[in-house]
């Protein structure tokens, strides 16, 4: 019969292999920072340029498979899908070096 420590180890390994553990850790971090955030002080509205910068950072994180880090950024920066605008590459004045 397996000990409690062995069962914990197997469960942890299984959750890590499925990517669930990393997702849970990122979600917990986002919730902790959200709870610590002072809601009484409103955030300044983001300029169009800052929205583009945030979108570039989010795309970089997702492109490089940093999906848990991206989920924290999205939660922290309030980059909800309905608020996102499609990024126009000409508007950024950069060349598209990598085709997806």
N, C-alpha and C positions, 0 to 999 in steps of 0.2 A: 504494500500500500504506500502511496506517495505521501510525503510530508507536506505540510502547509507551505514551507519554503520552496519545495520543488514545484508545487502547483502555481505559486506566485511567479516563479521564474519562467515556467512554460507559458503562462498567461501573458506576461510582459513581452516575451519573445514573439508570441503570436500577434499581439497588438502592434508591436513595432514593425513586423514584416508586412502587415496589412496597411500600415500607415495611419492607423487609428490613434495610436499613442501620441504621435507628433501633432496630429490635428487637435486632439484633446488638450495637449499642453498649450498650443497656440491659442485655442479658444479660452482657456482658463486665464492666460496672460491678458488677453484682450478684455475679458470681463473684470479682472482685477483693476486694470488701468481705467476702465470705464467707471468702476465704482469709486476710484480715487479722484476722478475728474470732477472738478467743481462745476456743477450744472448751473449755479447761480450766476456765474460769469459767462456770458454768451461768447461764443467763438466769433471772431471776425469773419466776414464773408470772404471767400477765396476769389482772387482775381482770376481772369481767364488764363493768364500765364501760369499761375500756380496750379490751376486745374490741369493744364496740359503737362506740367512737370510731374504732378502726382500720377497722372495717367501713364506717363513714360516710365516712372519708377515701378508702378504696378505691372505694366507689360513686361518690363525687364525681369521682375521677380517671377512672374508666371512663365515666361519663356525659358528661364533657367530652372524651372521646376521648384522654386522656393514658394510653394503654394501656402504653406503655413505662415511664413513671414508675410506673404501678400494678404492673407486673411486678417492678420493683425493690422496691417496698414489700412486695409479697407474699413475695418471696424473703427480704427483710430481717426482716420481722416474723413469718415462719413462718406466714403465713395460708393454709395449704394448704386446698384445697376441702373435704377431709374434716373439717377442724377448724372450718370456718365454720358458724355457726348462722344460721338465717334471721332477719333483722332484723325485729322487730315494731315498727311505727311507733308504736303506743300506748305501748310500753315506753320509747321515746325521749322521749316527752312533747313532740313537735314535730308541727306540722301538715304534711301533705303538700301542698306548694305546686305541684309540677310533676308532671303525669301523664306517664308514659312511653308 
